Amino acid sequence: MDILHRVGITSSPEEVGAALTTIDGLSRWWTEDTDGDEAVGGVLRFRFLPGGFDMKVLDIQPGKLVRWEVVDGPEEWIGTHVQFELEQVDGYTIVLFRHEGWREQVEFMSHCSTKWAIYLMSLKELVETGTGRPAPNDVQISNWH
Amino acid sequence: MDILHRVGITSSPEEVGAALTTIDGLSRWWTEDTDGDEAVGGVLRFRFLPGGFDMKVLDIQPGKLVRWEVVDGPEEWIGTHVQFELEQVDGYTIVLFRHEGWREQVEFMSHCSTKWAIYLMSLKELVETGTGRPAPNDVQISNWH
């Protein structure tokens, strides 16, 4: 079971790619507390107040694709895959997002789906305006933040 | 295949329910161009610039559940179901949203998933502040609006 999203960013795939493949870029739309090894085969550490995620970088095709495997984090996330596919259409870079391989449609999956949408809008804002809304200043959606 | 979301609204289930079951409420967070018959068995008409959706109201359990069937609209939507389940937790009314029964993971499904998140945040804003962001003044996410 997969979470799917699609946003369009008025920018080049290279600029969107930079926001998805560098510690600096990632820390400016997802969570400020980001570190690790951004190369293919490396592990990225994303931390939030309640915990976080370690992502192994499985594939980077510059300006086209970024694919991660969740190697540590909440039990429901471990072994799932996160993918950003980029394509250019009408002056936009379209981001086709997938968080694949959820084993059950738990309430936490619903929360993560909405929250991914919020973060993808933060990515869009970062690339278009220079300023995103990464955690801990992200848009709060519920009692689960 | 389903789109799932979860938002929490600092308000009572009754107030959230009113925004989900009346033409007035619905027109203030989803699309201003809303009419039809809001009773169970009735059909609600939601219109946007590029088209719209007709929803048969299948079930209303006040303060608990709203369930619609898509009876007209884009081909991918026809026959799918939209459900809002409400529960009270920690001073929030949690909205568990499902748009169920997509036949294929088409790009339009990804778009609708992100857009539903945006509209659910509009619902949250409406109920919490009195002002939502229904179409045509909704937040634009891409070349597909």
Interface residues (C-beta under 8 A of the other chain):
Chain A: M1 D2 I3 L4 H5 R6 V7 G8 I9 V89 D90 G91 Y92 I94 L96 F97 R98 Q105 E107 M109 S110 H111 S113 T114 A117 I118 L120 M121 K124 V139 I141 S142 N143 W144
Chain B: M1 D2 I3 L4 H5 R6 V7 G8 I9 V89 D90 G91 Y92 I94 L96 F97 R98 Q105 E107 M109 S110 H111 S113 T114 A117 I118 L120 M121 K124 V139 I141 S142 N143 W144
